[in-house]
Amino acid sequence: MTNTPLKVAIIQSGQRSYEIERSLDFWPGKLSKLISGIITPSVKDRLALAEILKRPVANLFPEELSELTDGDNI
């Protein structure tokens, strides 16, 4: 499943995907695979992306938060 909030945050940040990957020591293409849902980000990846994009983790990964809380509104 595509992670639209992450993709939008990257676009709004004004940074290129490869710049973010380099800053976070991601391998080339990892960010694309995270966005497209091919791979699941680790907690470390989520925190690093939230920091570099200056967004809360819950805003970048809302579906995963919903799964963790069984759909409860928090």
BELJODA-V143353 format. One record per pair of residues at least 4 apart in sequence whose ideal C-beta (glycine too) atoms are under 8 Angstrom apart, sorted by the first residue. I is the first residue (numbers start at 0). GAP is how many residues later the second one is. D is the distance in Angstrom with one decimal. If there is no record, write none. Layout:
# BELJODA-V143353
i->I gap->GAP d->D
i->I gap->GAP d->D
This chain:
# BELJODA-V143353
i->0 gap->36 d->4.5
i->0 gap->62 d->6.8
i->1 gap->5 d->7.2
i->1 gap->33 d->6.5
i->1 gap->34 d->5.9
i->1 gap->35 d->6.1
i->2 gap->4 d->6.4
i->2 gap->31 d->6.7
i->2 gap->32 d->5.2
i->2 gap->33 d->7.8
i->2 gap->34 d->6.4
i->2 gap->57 d->7.5
i->2 gap->58 d->6.9
i->2 gap->60 d->7.5
i->3 gap->4 d->6.1
i->4 gap->4 d->6.2
i->4 gap->54 d->6.0
i->4 gap->55 d->5.6
i->4 gap->56 d->7.4
i->4 gap->57 d->6.0
i->5 gap->4 d->6.5
i->5 gap->28 d->6.8
i->5 gap->29 d->5.5
i->5 gap->43 d->7.0
i->5 gap->54 d->4.9
i->5 gap->55 d->7.1
i->6 gap->4 d->6.6
i->6 gap->28 d->5.0
i->7 gap->4 d->6.1
i->8 gap->4 d->6.3
i->8 gap->44 d->4.7
i->8 gap->46 d->5.2
i->8 gap->50 d->7.3
i->8 gap->51 d->5.9
i->9 gap->5 d->6.8
i->9 gap->7 d->6.3
i->9 gap->10 d->6.6
i->9 gap->21 d->7.4
i->9 gap->25 d->7.7
i->9 gap->43 d->6.8
i->12 gap->7 d->7.7
i->12 gap->39 d->7.8
i->12 gap->40 d->5.3
i->12 gap->41 d->7.5
i->14 gap->4 d->4.8
i->14 gap->5 d->5.4
i->14 gap->37 d->7.8
i->15 gap->4 d->7.3
i->16 gap->4 d->6.3
i->16 gap->14 d->4.9
i->16 gap->15 d->6.7
i->17 gap->4 d->6.2
i->17 gap->10 d->7.1
i->18 gap->4 d->6.3
i->19 gap->4 d->6.2
i->19 gap->6 d->7.6
i->19 gap->11 d->6.0
i->19 gap->29 d->7.6
i->19 gap->32 d->6.0
i->19 gap->33 d->7.8
i->20 gap->5 d->4.0
i->20 gap->6 d->7.4
i->20 gap->7 d->6.4
i->20 gap->8 d->7.9
i->20 gap->9 d->6.1
i->20 gap->10 d->5.2
i->21 gap->4 d->7.8
i->22 gap->29 d->5.9
i->23 gap->21 d->7.7
i->23 gap->24 d->4.9
i->23 gap->25 d->7.2
i->23 gap->28 d->6.4
i->25 gap->4 d->4.0
i->25 gap->5 d->6.1
i->25 gap->19 d->7.8
i->28 gap->4 d->6.1
i->29 gap->4 d->6.3
i->29 gap->9 d->7.3
i->30 gap->4 d->6.4
i->31 gap->4 d->6.2
i->32 gap->5 d->4.2
i->32 gap->6 d->4.6
i->33 gap->4 d->7.9
i->33 gap->5 d->6.1
i->33 gap->7 d->5.2
i->33 gap->11 d->7.0
i->33 gap->15 d->7.9
i->40 gap->4 d->3.7
i->40 gap->5 d->5.1
i->40 gap->8 d->7.2
i->40 gap->20 d->7.2
i->41 gap->4 d->7.1
i->42 gap->4 d->6.4
i->43 gap->4 d->6.2
i->44 gap->4 d->6.2
i->45 gap->4 d->6.3
i->45 gap->11 d->5.1
i->45 gap->14 d->7.0
i->45 gap->15 d->5.9
i->46 gap->4 d->6.4
i->46 gap->10 d->6.5
i->47 gap->4 d->6.4
i->48 gap->4 d->5.8
i->48 gap->8 d->8.0
i->48 gap->11 d->5.9
i->49 gap->4 d->8.0
i->49 gap->5 d->5.6
i->49 gap->6 d->6.2
i->49 gap->7 d->4.4
i->49 gap->9 d->7.9
i->49 gap->10 d->5.8
i->52 gap->7 d->6.8
i->54 gap->4 d->4.8
i->54 gap->5 d->5.5
i->55 gap->4 d->7.4
i->56 gap->4 d->6.0
i->56 gap->8 d->7.8
i->57 gap->4 d->6.3
i->57 gap->7 d->4.9
i->60 gap->4 d->6.1
i->61 gap->4 d->6.3
i->62 gap->4 d->6.5
i->63 gap->4 d->6.4
i->64 gap->4 d->6.3
i->64 gap->9 d->7.7
i->65 gap->5 d->5.6
i->68 gap->5 d->5.5
